[in-house]
Amino acid sequence: MKKLFIFFIPLLVLILLPNKGLTQPSLKVGALIPFTGRWGDSGRECAKGMLDAGKWINQRGGIYGSKLEILLVDDTGQPAETIAAYRKLNEADRILLLYIYSTETGIALLPHFSFNRIPALVSSFPSHLANPEKYPYVFSITPTPLDRSKIAMTFISERSGIKGRKPKIVFVGSPDHLGQHFLSEAKEYAKGLGLDIGPDIRITHLSQSSSSAIKSALSPLLTMNEYNPDFAYLSLTSKEAYSVLQEAKSMDLKTKWVCNMRAFDETLVPFDGVYGVQPISPFGEDVPGMVDIKEAHQKWHPYDSHTLSYVEGWVTVQVMAGALGRSLQEQGFSRERVKFAFEGLKDFVVGGLIPPLTITARDHRPSVESRVFVTQEGKISKYTGFISVGR
């Protein structure tokens, strides 16, 4: 069995080698994904999914006979290394499209790819970046953090089961700007739905060490316990969320947890009854788009286990390929035509792996809906159909 080995060295570039039978010029896309650090666990899974999806596409003829070449770079989070990696992708490799996993990196590189007119898919970005008048080259495949929080508030208001008083909710997340930029609007939306908002609970980025993680979470959770909320909306990484939930369980908190997209994945299955606003299908879910994923998994690494971050990587490449395939290849591929192709996606379906995408020249948000999943009996299960908050 052939295995993919990823070595964690700065600016490592892994090239997805194309099928030798493809004779048209290759279509190069860049991907900046962290393999270590706060987002390393989910980033590595996303990278595996991207590589497998690209290999799958190339073995089936590529994109109109052109091979898809994915240049995958370890995003170390170091400014100098990030800029050097970006410059190589832009100037030497002449990529048509850029994928950026980390929101922080996306914001840092925003002036550069906007100046160079490179369409960039950012895994998750603040809602103001969806304004194409100001940011014409920024795209995504998932709803913005603000829209996801609104979906969570809608879910809570409709399914709280509380009668005779307002459901009480707190927002739990990191103290940095990206952890709370959506809060003001989310709270106003929640109040409009009749929810009672408690104090913000800020938890610093937790160490991988269990003891230090619990210590970091303890004091904020004591503050939260004093308010005694019915629900908490949790915006952290999945490993950080695990530490918080572990401590909450030891304190016997009765609060019900609703996690955002990044916090909710298979890491949380030891805790029953945790909800997640998750637009991406968990690995193995019975949806049409999972058929190819399972077949690729069985062919190339049947003994591996995967998370929904792997599915995110796979479906990201499928959307990229869809946009490239709509880019008027008979006139020659170009970055500008790829941008227009993204803005022409309407009810674009990827086998149910994500909500249908509609991106226009006036609104770069791909969708405003998501399903809610729940952890139960050691697995992730669908709890609701798509909940939409409208545009």
PyMOL commands that set and color helices and strands:
alter all, ss='L'
color gray80, all
select helices_A, chain A and resi 40-58+79-92+103-115+127-130+145-159+177-179+183-192+210-227+238-250+266-268+290-300+308-325+329-331+335-342
alter helices_A, ss='H'
color red, helices_A
select strands_A, chain A and resi 13-15+24-33+66-74+97-100+120-122+138-139+168-173+196-197+201-202+231-235+256-259+275-278+369-376+379-382+387-388
alter strands_A, ss='S'
color yellow, strands_A
deselect
rebuild
show_as cartoon
